[in-house]
Amino acid sequence: MAGKKYKAALAKLDATKEYDVAEAVAKIKEITTTKFDATIDLAIRLGVDPKQSDQNVRGTVALPNGIGKTVRVLVMCKENKQEEAKAAGAEFVGLGEFVEKIQGGWADVDVIIATPDVMGEVGKLGKVLGPRGLMPNPKTGTVTMDVGKAVKEVKAGKIEFRVDKAGVIHAGVGKVSFETQKLTENVNAFLSAIMRAKPSSAKGNYVKSIALSSTMSPSVKIKRDAVAA
C-alpha cells in the first residue's frame, strides 16, 4: 500500500523541475498522505570537503516558527543554576546522576546544555555523546552560564546543523500541518544560516543541490538560486 502511495506521489512531480521554496513546500504538502503529522526534511549538498577542519560547516539557527515537536532538554550544571534551568522548562536538570546514566547508555534527550564549570565532568562523556550529536559545544551555544536563555531558545525552535561526511546537511524544519507560509519562512531561515556559515576556503559552487521531502515522500528539488550563491 505504501508503495502505491509513493508511486502516486511521484506521478504528481516533475523530476526535472526545480521549484521556488514556497512552491516546493506547497508540493510536499500536496503529495504527503501519511496519517500522522509528518516531518518536513531539508537536505543540502554542499561543495565542501568535511575532512578539512576549516570546511566542517556547522552552526545553529532559530527557526521562526519552531519545528513542531517538544524538544527534550537536559541541563548539566551545579546546584546554583538548577532552578534557573527548571524555570526555563528543561525536562532534566542535574549533574552526577546524569553522568552516571549517560555512561550507562541513557540518552533520551534531544539537546544537552552544560555550564562551563562542569565541562570537566561532561567532557568524559564524549565517546557516548559525540556520535549522537549531543555533546555540548560553545560554538552552538550549548555551553553557557546563561542556561535559562539557552533552554528557551532551544524550546522556541533553535536547532543545530552540521555537515556529514558526504558533504550533506540534513534538518527537520517543521511539520506538514504547518501553514505553507510558516514552513517557507523556516526553510528560508535555514538556507540563510547555511550561507552565513560558508567557509572562506570553499571553492566553486558552495550549494550543489537542495531537496525538500517529508516522512515517506519523494523529494522535491529547490532552485539553487533560492540562496544567493
Secondary structure, 3 states (H helix, E strand, C coil): CHHHHHHHHHHCCCCCCCECHHHHHHHHHHHCCCCCCCEEEEEEEECCCCCCHHHCCEEEEECCCCCCCCCCEEEECCHHHHHHHHHHCCCEEECHHHHHHHHCCCCCCCEEEECHHHHHHHHHHHHHHCCCCCCCCHHHCCECCCHHHHHHHHHHCEEEEECCCCCEEEEEEEECCCCHHHHHHHHHHHHHHHHHCCCCCCCCCCEEEEEEEECCCCCEEECHHHCCC
